[in-house]
């Protein structure tokens, strides 16, 4: 699951290349400005934002937008921003509670920086797959051993996935019938997202409790894919999967030794998800829409999150916006208001983390480069 950065070529700036590494390997020195792939994703997301703004202006009308903004209550909008900040703080607190099980002297400020860097790269990659490699690298640069960094991120991933699946199950039980009558047909996509999250959780639990059985299933699947030429290097893939399974199993073993931390982290994860799901409530109240209760907003946003989980684009672009409009428009007859709130919601929950994450990532790059320049280089080492 956790990969690190390594691609240093003399004569040109290095950039990120993700490849599996073992716990005994040390991360390569970071010298590149940014991943070429991630640069392309930034351009793509910038274009998506332009299209989204253009759509809102076209569908709502510029004069109507200005009027709505003038009538909006800015304190409620600030409340929505406060919720995303709470989401970040809770994420950092949960990760830090895991890290201090390994290293009690680690600073919370470093963990928060790791969290925001993860927010950046998770939003820039499909299905939020790009955050952990860079987070692991940053954690090693703040003084943590590579094994501790990998283990902490694995444990956090396990806890989050369990909390998300449990939260989704409760929401489906309580409010599925109500929302299915409002969004006929489209609502069934919620079950696809829920099944995906459930499958991930069951896979994690199978790895934790039935390691040998999971290993046999994985090897059998890899062998089948190799026979039909989907996988080219069977032995290398099996070796990689075995390393991943071992990492997950070790992470779960750590949970057994810290039951109190696990329980408190699960509670914080549920509070974190609630804070994220409540953001639309503050935005609708800012535009004087009172038909939505906090409970309805949490359920609707949970359904949006379930659907977005299987959209294979950075930030679930397109799917997130469309599902948001579908689940919230029945509560507000003014389409212009819903479109404007959708734009603000996307700015707060997606583009704001990217902007803040870029600041933390740039600061981390500057600190790493400054530290590397200050360190004496071994004699005979050629500059990269």
C-alpha positions as a LaTeX table, in Angstrom:
\begin{tabular}{lrrr}
\hline
Residue & $x$ (\AA) & $y$ (\AA) & $z$ (\AA) \\
\hline
Unk1 & 0.00 & 0.00 & 0.00 \\
Unk2 & 2.66 & 2.44 & 0.97 \\
Unk3 & 5.18 & 3.24 & $-1.76$ \\
Unk4 & 8.01 & 5.70 & $-1.69$ \\
Unk5 & 9.65 & 8.12 & $-4.02$ \\
Unk6 & 12.77 & 7.23 & $-5.87$ \\
Unk7 & 14.08 & 8.47 & $-9.19$ \\
Unk8 & 17.38 & 10.32 & $-9.15$ \\
Unk9 & 19.06 & 10.81 & $-12.53$ \\
Unk10 & 22.22 & 12.88 & $-13.00$ \\
Unk11 & 21.92 & 15.84 & $-15.32$ \\
Unk12 & 18.27 & 16.70 & $-14.90$ \\
Unk13 & 15.80 & 17.50 & $-12.11$ \\
Unk14 & 14.42 & 14.43 & $-10.40$ \\
Unk15 & 10.71 & 13.79 & $-10.28$ \\
Unk16 & 8.56 & 11.32 & $-8.44$ \\
Unk17 & 8.38 & 7.72 & $-9.49$ \\
Unk18 & 6.45 & 5.42 & $-7.20$ \\
Unk19 & 7.79 & 1.98 & $-6.61$ \\
Unk20 & 7.45 & $-0.63$ & $-3.86$ \\
Unk21 & 10.08 & $-0.59$ & $-1.16$ \\
Unk22 & 10.69 & $-2.72$ & 1.87 \\
Unk23 & 10.90 & $-1.48$ & 5.42 \\
Unk24 & 14.67 & $-1.79$ & 5.37 \\
Unk25 & 15.08 & 0.65 & 2.50 \\
Unk26 & 15.61 & 4.34 & 3.11 \\
Unk27 & 13.72 & 6.91 & 1.01 \\
Unk28 & 15.55 & 8.61 & $-1.82$ \\
Unk29 & 16.40 & 12.29 & $-1.52$ \\
Unk30 & 13.62 & 14.55 & $-2.79$ \\
Unk31 & 14.94 & 17.10 & $-5.28$ \\
Unk32 & 12.25 & 17.46 & $-7.96$ \\
Unk33 & 9.76 & 20.28 & $-8.03$ \\
Unk34 & 6.66 & 18.14 & $-8.45$ \\
Unk35 & 5.38 & 14.97 & $-10.00$ \\
Unk36 & 4.85 & 15.35 & $-13.74$ \\
Unk37 & 1.70 & 13.31 & $-13.39$ \\
Unk38 & 0.44 & 15.50 & $-10.59$ \\
Unk39 & 1.16 & 18.63 & $-12.64$ \\
Unk40 & $-1.09$ & 17.24 & $-15.33$ \\
Unk41 & $-3.74$ & 16.51 & $-12.71$ \\
Unk42 & $-3.51$ & 20.09 & $-11.44$ \\
Unk43 & $-4.11$ & 21.35 & $-14.96$ \\
Unk44 & $-7.01$ & 18.94 & $-15.35$ \\
Unk45 & $-8.59$ & 20.03 & $-12.07$ \\
Unk46 & $-8.08$ & 23.68 & $-12.99$ \\
Unk47 & $-10.01$ & 23.09 & $-16.20$ \\
Unk48 & $-12.73$ & 21.27 & $-14.26$ \\
Unk49 & $-13.03$ & 24.28 & $-11.94$ \\
Unk50 & $-13.30$ & 26.66 & $-14.90$ \\
Unk51 & $-16.04$ & 24.50 & $-16.44$ \\
Unk52 & $-17.87$ & 24.30 & $-13.11$ \\
Unk53 & $-17.75$ & 28.08 & $-12.59$ \\
Unk54 & $-18.86$ & 28.66 & $-16.18$ \\
Unk55 & $-21.79$ & 26.27 & $-15.70$ \\
Unk56 & $-22.91$ & 27.97 & $-12.48$ \\
Unk57 & $-22.69$ & 31.43 & $-14.10$ \\
Unk58 & $-24.56$ & 30.21 & $-17.20$ \\
Unk59 & $-27.31$ & 28.38 & $-15.29$ \\
Unk60 & $-27.78$ & 30.94 & $-12.52$ \\
Unk61 & $-26.96$ & 34.24 & $-14.19$ \\
Unk62 & $-24.26$ & 36.67 & $-13.11$ \\
Unk63 & $-26.67$ & 39.23 & $-11.70$ \\
Unk64 & $-28.52$ & 36.57 & $-9.73$ \\
Unk65 & $-25.23$ & 35.26 & $-8.34$ \\
Unk66 & $-24.25$ & 38.73 & $-7.14$ \\
Unk67 & $-27.66$ & 39.16 & $-5.52$ \\
Unk68 & $-27.43$ & 35.78 & $-3.77$ \\
Unk69 & $-23.94$ & 36.58 & $-2.48$ \\
Unk70 & $-25.10$ & 39.93 & $-1.12$ \\
Unk71 & $-27.99$ & 38.25 & 0.72 \\
Unk72 & $-25.86$ & 35.38 & 2.07 \\
Unk73 & $-24.86$ & 35.15 & 5.72 \\
Unk74 & $-21.07$ & 35.06 & 5.73 \\
Unk75 & $-20.88$ & 33.66 & 9.28 \\
Unk76 & $-22.52$ & 30.42 & 8.15 \\
Unk77 & $-20.02$ & 30.14 & 5.28 \\
Unk78 & $-17.19$ & 30.62 & 7.79 \\
Unk79 & $-18.82$ & 27.86 & 9.82 \\
Unk80 & $-18.49$ & 25.56 & 6.81 \\
Unk81 & $-14.81$ & 26.47 & 6.52 \\
Unk82 & $-14.43$ & 25.77 & 10.25 \\
Unk83 & $-15.84$ & 22.27 & 9.68 \\
Unk84 & $-13.18$ & 21.41 & 7.09 \\
Unk85 & $-10.50$ & 22.73 & 9.46 \\
Unk86 & $-11.97$ & 20.47 & 12.18 \\
Unk87 & $-11.78$ & 17.61 & 9.68 \\
Unk88 & $-8.07$ & 18.28 & 9.15 \\
Unk89 & $-7.35$ & 18.62 & 12.87 \\
Unk90 & $-9.17$ & 15.39 & 13.67 \\
Unk91 & $-7.34$ & 13.57 & 10.87 \\
Unk92 & $-4.01$ & 14.81 & 12.22 \\
Unk93 & $-5.02$ & 13.92 & 15.79 \\
Unk94 & $-5.92$ & 10.35 & 14.81 \\
Unk95 & $-2.70$ & 9.85 & 12.86 \\
Unk96 & $-0.70$ & 11.38 & 15.70 \\
Unk97 & $-2.29$ & 9.06 & 18.27 \\
Unk98 & $-1.07$ & 6.15 & 16.15 \\
Unk99 & 2.40 & 7.62 & 15.64 \\
Unk100 & 3.01 & 8.23 & 19.36 \\
Unk101 & 2.40 & 4.54 & 19.99 \\
Unk102 & 5.69 & 4.05 & 18.14 \\
Unk103 & 7.47 & 7.34 & 18.89 \\
Unk104 & 6.22 & 9.40 & 21.83 \\
Unk105 & 8.50 & 12.37 & 21.08 \\
Unk106 & 7.02 & 13.10 & 17.65 \\
Unk107 & 5.57 & 16.62 & 17.33 \\
Unk108 & 1.92 & 17.24 & 16.46 \\
Unk109 & 2.94 & 20.07 & 14.12 \\
Unk110 & 4.90 & 17.60 & 11.99 \\
Unk111 & 1.93 & 15.23 & 11.93 \\
Unk112 & $-0.40$ & 18.04 & 10.85 \\
Unk113 & 1.99 & 18.94 & 8.01 \\
Unk114 & 1.98 & 15.28 & 6.95 \\
Unk115 & $-1.82$ & 15.33 & 7.03 \\
Unk116 & $-2.09$ & 18.38 & 4.78 \\
Unk117 & 0.44 & 16.96 & 2.31 \\
Unk118 & $-1.72$ & 13.86 & 2.21 \\
Unk119 & $-4.81$ & 16.00 & 1.55 \\
Unk120 & $-3.01$ & 17.54 & $-1.42$ \\
Unk121 & $-1.92$ & 14.32 & $-3.08$ \\
Unk122 & $-5.10$ & 12.42 & $-2.25$ \\
Unk123 & $-7.10$ & 15.09 & $-4.07$ \\
Unk124 & $-4.74$ & 15.06 & $-7.04$ \\
Unk125 & $-4.97$ & 11.32 & $-7.69$ \\
Unk126 & $-7.87$ & 9.02 & $-8.62$ \\
Unk127 & $-9.45$ & 7.25 & $-5.63$ \\
Unk128 & $-7.08$ & 9.16 & $-3.30$ \\
Unk129 & $-4.21$ & 6.76 & $-4.01$ \\
Unk130 & $-1.34$ & 9.24 & $-4.12$ \\
Unk131 & $-1.24$ & 10.62 & $-0.59$ \\
Unk132 & 0.38 & 7.85 & 1.41 \\
Unk133 & 3.65 & 7.53 & $-0.54$ \\
Unk134 & 4.46 & 11.21 & $-0.09$ \\
Unk135 & 3.21 & 11.17 & 3.50 \\
Unk136 & 5.55 & 8.30 & 4.32 \\
Unk137 & 8.47 & 10.17 & 2.78 \\
Unk138 & 7.66 & 13.35 & 4.71 \\
Unk139 & 7.36 & 11.41 & 7.96 \\
Unk140 & 10.85 & 9.98 & 7.49 \\
Unk141 & 12.17 & 13.51 & 6.97 \\
Unk142 & 10.65 & 14.57 & 10.31 \\
Unk143 & 12.69 & 11.92 & 12.11 \\
Unk144 & 10.51 & 8.81 & 12.01 \\
Unk145 & 11.93 & 5.48 & 10.83 \\
Unk146 & 10.46 & 4.20 & 7.58 \\
Unk147 & 8.84 & 1.22 & 9.32 \\
Unk148 & 7.09 & 3.51 & 11.81 \\
Unk149 & 5.84 & 5.78 & 9.02 \\
Unk150 & 4.48 & 2.86 & 7.01 \\
Unk151 & 2.93 & 1.18 & 10.03 \\
Unk152 & 1.20 & 4.35 & 11.20 \\
Unk153 & $-0.33$ & 5.04 & 7.80 \\
Unk154 & $-1.52$ & 1.44 & 7.45 \\
Unk155 & $-3.18$ & 1.49 & 10.88 \\
Unk156 & $-4.84$ & 4.83 & 10.08 \\
Unk157 & $-6.13$ & 3.47 & 6.77 \\
Unk158 & $-7.63$ & 0.41 & 8.49 \\
Unk159 & $-9.37$ & 2.53 & 11.15 \\
Unk160 & $-10.75$ & 5.02 & 8.61 \\
Unk161 & $-12.11$ & 2.34 & 6.30 \\
Unk162 & $-13.89$ & 0.56 & 9.14 \\
Unk163 & $-15.37$ & 3.83 & 10.44 \\
Unk164 & $-16.55$ & 4.89 & 6.96 \\
Unk165 & $-18.20$ & 1.53 & 6.27 \\
Unk166 & $-19.97$ & 1.47 & 9.64 \\
Unk167 & $-21.15$ & 5.08 & 9.17 \\
Unk168 & $-22.44$ & 4.29 & 5.68 \\
Unk169 & $-24.28$ & 1.19 & 6.91 \\
Unk170 & $-26.10$ & 3.16 & 9.62 \\
Unk171 & $-27.08$ & 5.90 & 7.16 \\
Unk172 & $-28.42$ & 3.34 & 4.68 \\
Unk173 & $-30.51$ & 1.66 & 7.36 \\
Unk174 & $-31.95$ & 4.91 & 8.67 \\
Unk175 & $-32.56$ & 6.96 & 5.53 \\
Unk176 & $-32.34$ & 4.83 & 2.39 \\
Unk177 & $-36.11$ & 4.48 & 1.90 \\
Unk178 & $-36.62$ & 8.22 & 2.34 \\
Unk179 & $-33.96$ & 9.27 & $-0.17$ \\
Unk180 & $-34.75$ & 6.53 & $-2.69$ \\
Unk181 & $-38.22$ & 8.07 & $-3.07$ \\
Unk182 & $-36.63$ & 11.47 & $-3.80$ \\
Unk183 & $-33.91$ & 10.36 & $-6.23$ \\
Unk184 & $-35.47$ & 7.45 & $-8.04$ \\
Unk185 & $-33.02$ & 5.26 & $-9.97$ \\
Unk186 & $-29.90$ & 7.29 & $-9.30$ \\
Unk187 & $-29.97$ & 6.35 & $-5.64$ \\
Unk188 & $-29.06$ & 2.75 & $-6.41$ \\
Unk189 & $-25.55$ & 3.92 & $-7.23$ \\
Unk190 & $-25.22$ & 4.44 & $-3.49$ \\
Unk191 & $-25.24$ & 0.69 & $-3.05$ \\
Unk192 & $-22.39$ & 0.32 & $-5.53$ \\
Unk193 & $-20.29$ & 2.74 & $-3.51$ \\
Unk194 & $-21.29$ & 1.04 & $-0.26$ \\
Unk195 & $-20.38$ & $-2.38$ & $-1.64$ \\
Unk196 & $-16.98$ & $-1.07$ & $-2.73$ \\
Unk197 & $-16.25$ & 0.33 & 0.73 \\
Unk198 & $-17.55$ & $-2.85$ & 2.35 \\
Unk199 & $-15.39$ & $-5.00$ & 0.07 \\
Unk200 & $-12.31$ & $-2.99$ & 1.04 \\
Unk201 & $-13.13$ & $-3.36$ & 4.74 \\
Unk202 & $-13.76$ & $-7.11$ & 4.41 \\
Unk203 & $-10.49$ & $-7.50$ & 2.53 \\
Unk204 & $-8.63$ & $-5.70$ & 5.30 \\
Unk205 & $-10.28$ & $-7.85$ & 7.94 \\
Unk206 & $-9.53$ & $-11.02$ & 5.98 \\
Unk207 & $-5.89$ & $-10.01$ & 5.77 \\
Unk208 & $-5.84$ & $-9.33$ & 9.51 \\
Unk209 & $-7.65$ & $-12.50$ & 10.65 \\
Unk210 & $-7.10$ & $-14.96$ & 7.79 \\
Unk211 & $-3.68$ & $-14.12$ & 6.40 \\
Unk212 & $-2.91$ & $-17.55$ & 4.90 \\
Unk213 & $-6.34$ & $-17.85$ & 3.27 \\
Unk214 & $-6.05$ & $-14.35$ & 1.79 \\
Unk215 & $-2.57$ & $-15.18$ & 0.51 \\
Unk216 & $-3.86$ & $-18.26$ & $-1.31$ \\
Unk217 & $-6.71$ & $-16.29$ & $-2.89$ \\
Unk218 & $-4.34$ & $-13.51$ & $-3.97$ \\
Unk219 & $-1.80$ & $-15.93$ & $-5.47$ \\
Unk220 & $-4.57$ & $-17.78$ & $-7.31$ \\
Unk221 & $-5.95$ & $-14.55$ & $-8.74$ \\
Unk222 & $-2.50$ & $-13.38$ & $-9.83$ \\
Unk223 & $-1.84$ & $-16.74$ & $-11.49$ \\
Unk224 & $-5.12$ & $-16.47$ & $-13.39$ \\
Unk225 & $-4.36$ & $-12.93$ & $-14.54$ \\
Unk226 & $-0.87$ & $-14.03$ & $-15.59$ \\
Unk227 & $-2.31$ & $-16.85$ & $-17.72$ \\
Unk228 & $-4.54$ & $-14.44$ & $-19.61$ \\
Unk229 & $-1.55$ & $-12.07$ & $-19.98$ \\
Unk230 & $-2.97$ & $-9.21$ & $-17.92$ \\
Unk231 & $-0.04$ & $-9.52$ & $-15.50$ \\
Unk232 & 3.36 & $-9.84$ & $-17.15$ \\
Unk233 & 5.67 & $-10.57$ & $-14.22$ \\
Unk234 & 3.92 & $-13.13$ & $-12.01$ \\
Unk235 & 6.75 & $-13.68$ & $-9.51$ \\
Unk236 & 7.39 & $-9.98$ & $-8.97$ \\
Unk237 & 3.68 & $-9.29$ & $-8.45$ \\
Unk238 & 3.34 & $-12.13$ & $-5.95$ \\
Unk239 & 6.38 & $-10.88$ & $-4.04$ \\
Unk240 & 4.90 & $-7.38$ & $-3.91$ \\
Unk241 & 1.50 & $-8.65$ & $-2.73$ \\
Unk242 & 3.16 & $-10.76$ & $-0.02$ \\
Unk243 & 4.93 & $-7.66$ & 1.27 \\
Unk244 & 1.68 & $-5.69$ & 1.29 \\
Unk245 & $-0.18$ & $-8.44$ & 3.14 \\
Unk246 & 2.60 & $-8.63$ & 5.71 \\
Unk247 & 2.44 & $-4.86$ & 6.25 \\
Unk248 & $-1.32$ & $-4.91$ & 6.81 \\
Unk249 & $-1.04$ & $-7.86$ & 9.17 \\
Unk250 & 1.67 & $-6.14$ & 11.21 \\
Unk251 & $-0.41$ & $-2.97$ & 11.37 \\
Unk252 & $-3.39$ & $-4.91$ & 12.71 \\
Unk253 & $-1.15$ & $-6.66$ & 15.23 \\
Unk254 & $-0.21$ & $-3.23$ & 16.57 \\
Unk255 & $-3.91$ & $-2.45$ & 17.07 \\
Unk256 & $-4.22$ & $-5.48$ & 19.33 \\
Unk257 & $-1.58$ & $-3.99$ & 21.61 \\
Unk258 & $-3.30$ & $-0.58$ & 21.82 \\
Unk259 & $-7.03$ & $-1.22$ & 22.23 \\
Unk260 & $-7.59$ & 2.13 & 23.97 \\
Unk261 & $-5.98$ & 4.04 & 21.09 \\
Unk262 & $-8.04$ & 2.06 & 18.58 \\
Unk263 & $-11.35$ & 2.81 & 20.33 \\
Unk264 & $-10.61$ & 6.51 & 20.76 \\
Unk265 & $-9.45$ & 6.77 & 17.13 \\
Unk266 & $-12.67$ & 5.13 & 15.92 \\
Unk267 & $-14.73$ & 7.68 & 17.87 \\
Unk268 & $-12.64$ & 10.53 & 16.45 \\
Unk269 & $-13.03$ & 9.08 & 12.95 \\
Unk270 & $-16.81$ & 9.12 & 13.30 \\
Unk271 & $-16.67$ & 12.72 & 14.55 \\
Unk272 & $-14.37$ & 13.60 & 11.66 \\
Unk273 & $-16.80$ & 12.19 & 9.10 \\
Unk274 & $-19.68$ & 14.01 & 10.79 \\
Unk275 & $-17.82$ & 17.32 & 10.56 \\
Unk276 & $-17.20$ & 16.75 & 6.85 \\
Unk277 & $-20.79$ & 15.70 & 6.18 \\
Unk278 & $-22.15$ & 18.80 & 7.96 \\
Unk279 & $-20.43$ & 21.31 & 5.66 \\
Unk280 & $-23.41$ & 21.55 & 3.24 \\
Unk281 & $-25.71$ & 22.34 & 6.19 \\
Unk282 & $-23.74$ & 25.51 & 6.95 \\
Unk283 & $-23.78$ & 26.51 & 3.29 \\
Unk284 & $-27.52$ & 26.02 & 2.87 \\
Unk285 & $-28.16$ & 28.01 & 6.03 \\
Unk286 & $-25.93$ & 30.77 & 4.64 \\
Unk287 & $-28.41$ & 31.13 & 1.77 \\
Unk288 & $-31.45$ & 30.93 & 4.09 \\
Unk289 & $-32.52$ & 27.40 & 3.11 \\
Unk290 & $-34.12$ & 25.97 & 6.26 \\
Unk291 & $-35.80$ & 22.82 & 4.90 \\
Unk292 & $-32.71$ & 20.74 & 5.63 \\
Unk293 & $-32.01$ & 19.47 & 9.12 \\
Unk294 & $-28.46$ & 18.50 & 10.19 \\
Unk295 & $-29.49$ & 14.83 & 10.15 \\
Unk296 & $-30.78$ & 15.00 & 6.57 \\
Unk297 & $-27.64$ & 16.81 & 5.43 \\
Unk298 & $-25.35$ & 14.21 & 7.03 \\
Unk299 & $-27.26$ & 11.38 & 5.33 \\
Unk300 & $-27.37$ & 13.09 & 1.93 \\
Unk301 & $-23.66$ & 13.93 & 2.06 \\
Unk302 & $-22.85$ & 10.36 & 3.11 \\
Unk303 & $-24.67$ & 9.12 & 0.00 \\
Unk304 & $-22.72$ & 11.60 & $-2.14$ \\
Unk305 & $-19.49$ & 10.27 & $-0.64$ \\
Unk306 & $-20.49$ & 6.65 & $-1.35$ \\
Unk307 & $-21.19$ & 7.42 & $-5.01$ \\
Unk308 & $-18.01$ & 9.47 & $-5.40$ \\
Unk309 & $-15.90$ & 6.58 & $-4.09$ \\
Unk310 & $-15.99$ & 4.71 & $-7.41$ \\
Unk311 & $-15.54$ & 7.64 & $-9.80$ \\
Unk312 & $-12.04$ & 7.00 & $-11.28$ \\
Unk313 & $-10.98$ & 10.65 & $-11.58$ \\
Unk314 & $-9.01$ & 12.97 & $-9.27$ \\
Unk315 & $-11.43$ & 14.20 & $-6.61$ \\
Unk316 & $-14.22$ & 12.18 & $-8.28$ \\
Unk317 & $-14.59$ & 15.19 & $-10.59$ \\
Unk318 & $-17.97$ & 15.29 & $-12.28$ \\
Unk319 & $-19.47$ & 12.51 & $-10.19$ \\
Unk320 & $-19.17$ & 14.44 & $-6.93$ \\
Unk321 & $-20.82$ & 17.57 & $-8.32$ \\
Unk322 & $-23.63$ & 15.70 & $-10.07$ \\
Unk323 & $-24.45$ & 13.50 & $-7.09$ \\
Unk324 & $-24.39$ & 16.56 & $-4.78$ \\
Unk325 & $-26.93$ & 18.33 & $-6.97$ \\
Unk326 & $-29.08$ & 15.20 & $-7.25$ \\
Unk327 & $-29.36$ & 14.56 & $-3.53$ \\
Unk328 & $-29.71$ & 18.16 & $-2.36$ \\
Unk329 & $-31.84$ & 19.77 & $-5.08$ \\
Unk330 & $-35.13$ & 18.21 & $-3.80$ \\
Unk331 & $-34.81$ & 20.37 & $-0.68$ \\
Unk332 & $-34.35$ & 23.67 & $-2.51$ \\
Unk333 & $-36.55$ & 24.61 & $-5.48$ \\
Unk334 & $-34.19$ & 27.39 & $-6.62$ \\
Unk335 & $-31.71$ & 25.69 & $-8.96$ \\
Unk336 & $-29.43$ & 28.72 & $-8.92$ \\
Unk337 & $-29.02$ & 28.51 & $-5.14$ \\
Unk338 & $-28.21$ & 24.80 & $-5.29$ \\
Unk339 & $-25.64$ & 25.36 & $-8.05$ \\
Unk340 & $-23.94$ & 28.17 & $-6.15$ \\
Unk341 & $-23.86$ & 26.10 & $-2.94$ \\
Unk342 & $-22.44$ & 23.18 & $-4.90$ \\
Unk343 & $-19.63$ & 25.43 & $-6.16$ \\
Unk344 & $-18.87$ & 26.73 & $-2.65$ \\
Unk345 & $-18.98$ & 23.17 & $-1.25$ \\
Unk346 & $-16.49$ & 22.05 & $-3.88$ \\
Unk347 & $-14.22$ & 25.00 & $-3.17$ \\
Unk348 & $-14.21$ & 24.27 & 0.58 \\
Unk349 & $-13.94$ & 20.47 & 0.50 \\
Unk350 & $-11.68$ & 20.01 & $-2.52$ \\
Unk351 & $-9.85$ & 23.08 & $-3.82$ \\
Unk352 & $-9.12$ & 24.59 & $-0.39$ \\
Unk353 & $-7.30$ & 21.42 & 0.79 \\
Unk354 & $-5.28$ & 21.47 & $-2.43$ \\
Unk355 & $-4.27$ & 25.10 & $-1.87$ \\
Unk356 & $-3.38$ & 24.62 & 1.79 \\
Unk357 & $-1.65$ & 21.33 & 1.03 \\
Unk358 & 0.46 & 23.01 & $-1.65$ \\
Unk359 & 1.66 & 25.54 & 0.93 \\
Unk360 & 2.68 & 22.80 & 3.35 \\
Unk361 & 4.29 & 20.76 & 0.58 \\
Unk362 & 6.28 & 23.75 & $-0.68$ \\
Unk363 & 7.40 & 24.51 & 2.88 \\
Unk364 & 8.46 & 20.89 & 3.37 \\
Unk365 & 10.45 & 20.97 & 0.12 \\
Unk366 & 12.21 & 24.15 & 1.21 \\
Unk367 & 13.11 & 22.69 & 4.62 \\
Unk368 & 14.39 & 19.44 & 3.11 \\
Unk369 & 16.54 & 21.26 & 0.56 \\
Unk370 & 17.92 & 23.62 & 3.18 \\
Unk371 & 18.79 & 20.68 & 5.41 \\
Unk372 & 20.45 & 18.79 & 2.56 \\
Unk373 & 22.58 & 21.81 & 1.64 \\
Unk374 & 23.68 & 22.16 & 5.26 \\
Unk375 & 24.69 & 18.51 & 5.53 \\
Unk376 & 28.30 & 17.68 & 4.51 \\
Unk377 & 28.48 & 15.51 & 1.39 \\
Unk378 & 30.69 & 12.41 & 1.34 \\
Unk379 & 33.91 & 12.85 & $-0.63$ \\
Unk380 & 33.77 & 11.65 & $-4.19$ \\
Unk381 & 29.99 & 11.95 & $-4.44$ \\
Unk382 & 28.90 & 13.32 & $-7.78$ \\
Unk383 & 26.17 & 15.97 & $-7.74$ \\
Unk384 & 22.80 & 14.86 & $-9.02$ \\
\hline
\end{tabular}
